[in-house]
Amino acid sequence: MTTSHQEPLDCVIVGGGPAGLTAAIYLARFRRRFLLVDSGIGRATRIPISRNMPGYPQGIDGGTLVNRMTLQAQTFGTIIERGTVRDLRETNKIFELRLKNRLIHARTVLLATGTVDADPPTLNVPSLIANGLLRYCPICDGYEVRDYRIGVIGANEHAVREAQFLRSYSEDISLLTMGTGDVSQDTAKQLARSGITLISERVEMSATGQGVYVTERRTDIIHTFDTLYVALGSKPQSMLGTGVGAVVDSEGSLVVDANNQTTVPGLYAAGDVTAGLNQISVAMGQAAVSATAIHNQLSTV
């Protein structure tokens, strides 16, 4: 493994989604020496189209947005390296990041590593996402499914809240627990009062261009939906942070202060790896705050 003996970089950004690229644009314009490391499999690239991104009245797909932001960052001199940071350590206020074949040293690190959605196990997820039959963010696109027949997959309180949130967009909402867990009687009554159908049986799912078909295994009853929302949870990619002692909350998200610095000095985080509203616009704002705080911190060293 090659170890760099050069002066440590000002910063390494881990993650090349909207948060990481926003930070890169800022740090490049601050004329900082930094590197962005990205695995190339970001969550944003799965978005078929987003119509709640300010500045894009016709909507924009996630891949195009990331590509445009990448070009913008590179225009100002950002160096992007494809790869995975396998380990992060900190010694005497210098961070050491291990990639496959070399070590990188930096005075600060910004984690923009995002979160990973739990996908339903029995569906062709990429195809259904592309066709709008499978969705993950009712805040992002609930407006687009007005009056649809909507199914929400999940059995926990998050799934219940998501079904209730979507109720303002459609009168035809069902919660599918997939037979993996039972909601309480109080929750079942609450769903009924909200006009939400509870489907608690184990099911088989299939899809065509016309919709998603859910068949109850025990009764062979078939339910047809125009779209399904997945509310099975997600896993913040906070492992690099916890490896150097950064504190996470009960959901595994990195805890940050007003400048988006974690509990480890010099280690920052932005986007879906932190707690809060998982939205591209929020991730961008957090990254702008983080990058500016990093620049100011380095200026006082």
Long-range contacts (C-beta under 8 A, 24 or more apart in sequence): 1-98, 1-101, 1-102, 1-103, 2-101, 2-102, 2-103, 3-102, 3-103, 4-102, 4-103, 4-104, 4-105, 8-94, 8-95, 8-105, 8-106, 8-107, 9-33, 9-34, 9-35, 9-104, 9-105, 9-106, 9-107, 10-34, 10-106, 10-107, 10-108, 10-294, 10-298, 11-35, 11-106, 11-107, 11-108, 11-109, 11-110, 11-294, 11-298, 12-36, 12-37, 12-85, 12-95, 12-97, 12-104, 12-106, 12-108, 12-109, 12-110, 13-37, 13-109, 13-110, 13-112, 14-38, 14-85, 14-97, 14-109, 14-110, 14-111, 14-112, 14-113, 14-240, 15-42, 15-111, 15-112, 15-113, 15-114, 15-271, 15-273, 16-40, 16-42, 16-66, 16-70, 16-80, 16-112, 17-42, 17-43, 17-44, 17-66, 17-112, 17-114, 17-271, 17-283, 18-44, 18-65, 18-66, 18-69, 18-271, 18-280, 18-283, 18-284, 18-287, 19-112, 19-114, 19-270, 19-271, 19-272, 19-283, 19-284, 19-286, 19-287, 20-110, 20-112, 20-270, 20-271, 20-287, 21-66, 21-69, 21-70, 21-72, 21-73, 21-287, 22-69, 22-270, 22-283, 22-284, 22-287, 22-288, 22-291, 23-110, 23-112, 23-270, 23-287, 23-288, 23-290, 23-291, 23-294, 24-73, 24-78, 24-80, 25-69, 25-72, 25-73, 25-76, 25-78, 26-287, 26-288, 26-291, 26-292, 26-295, 27-78, 27-291, 27-294, 27-295, 28-73, 28-76, 28-77, 28-78, 29-76, 30-291, 30-292, 30-295, 32-294, 32-295, 32-298, 34-78, 34-79, 34-106, 35-79, 35-80, 35-81, 35-104, 35-106, 36-73, 36-78, 36-79, 36-80, 36-81, 37-80, 37-81, 37-82, 37-83, 37-84, 37-85, 37-97, 37-99, 37-104, 38-80, 38-81, 38-82, 38-83, 39-82, 39-83, 39-84, 40-82, 42-66, 42-114, 43-114, 43-115, 43-116, 43-117, 43-272, 44-280, 46-126, 46-129, 47-140, 48-129, 48-130, 48-131, 48-132, 50-140, 50-141, 50-280, 51-141, 51-143, 51-144, 52-139, 52-140, 52-141, 52-143, 52-279, 52-281, 53-280, 53-281, 54-281, 65-280, 85-240, 87-240, 87-243, 88-240, 88-241, 88-243, 88-244, 89-243, 89-244, 90-244, 90-264, 90-266, 90-267, 93-265, 93-266, 95-244, 95-266, 95-267, 107-266, 107-298, 107-301, 108-266, 108-267, 108-268, 108-294, 108-297, 108-298, 109-266, 109-267, 109-268, 110-268, 110-269, 110-270, 110-287, 110-290, 110-291, 110-294, 111-238, 111-240, 111-241, 111-254, 111-262, 111-267, 111-268, 111-269, 111-270, 111-273, 112-269, 112-270, 112-271, 112-273, 112-283, 112-287, 113-236, 113-237, 113-238, 113-240, 113-271, 113-273, 114-236, 114-237, 114-271, 114-272, 114-273, 115-234, 115-235, 115-236, 115-237, 115-253, 115-272, 115-273, 115-278, 116-234, 116-235, 116-237, 117-230, 117-232, 117-233, 117-234, 118-230, 118-232, 118-233, 118-234, 118-235, 119-230, 119-232, 120-153, 120-178, 120-205, 120-228, 120-230, 120-232, 122-204, 122-205, 123-205, 123-207, 124-207, 128-207, 128-212, 128-228, 131-209, 132-227, 133-207, 133-211, 133-212, 133-226, 133-227, 133-228, 134-212, 134-227, 134-228, 134-230, 135-227, 135-228, 135-229, 135-230, 136-229, 136-230, 137-278, 138-162, 138-165, 138-166, 138-169, 138-229, 139-165, 139-277, 139-279, 140-279, 142-166, 142-168, 142-169, 143-169, 145-169, 145-170, 145-226, 145-227, 146-170, 147-171, 147-172, 148-172, 148-225, 148-226, 148-227, 149-211, 149-224, 149-225, 149-226, 149-227, 150-174, 150-225, 150-226, 150-227, 150-228, 150-229, 151-175, 151-176, 151-199, 151-212, 151-214, 151-223, 151-225, 151-227, 151-228, 151-229, 152-176, 152-228, 152-229, 152-231, 153-178, 153-228, 153-229, 153-230, 153-231, 153-232, 154-230, 154-231, 154-232, 154-233, 155-180, 155-181, 155-182, 155-183, 156-181, 156-231, 156-233, 157-187, 158-231, 158-233, 159-231, 159-232, 160-187, 160-190, 160-191, 162-229, 162-231, 163-191, 163-194, 163-196, 163-231, 164-191, 164-194, 164-196, 166-229, 167-194, 167-195, 167-196, 171-195, 173-197, 174-198, 174-199, 174-223, 174-225, 175-199, 176-203, 176-214, 176-228, 178-202, 178-203, 179-203, 179-217, 199-223, 234-272, 234-278, 236-272, 236-273, 236-274, 237-273, 238-269, 238-273, 241-267, 241-269, 241-273, 249-275, 251-275, 258-289, 259-289, 259-290, 259-293, 260-286, 260-289, 260-290, 260-293, 261-290, 261-293, 266-297, 268-293, 268-294
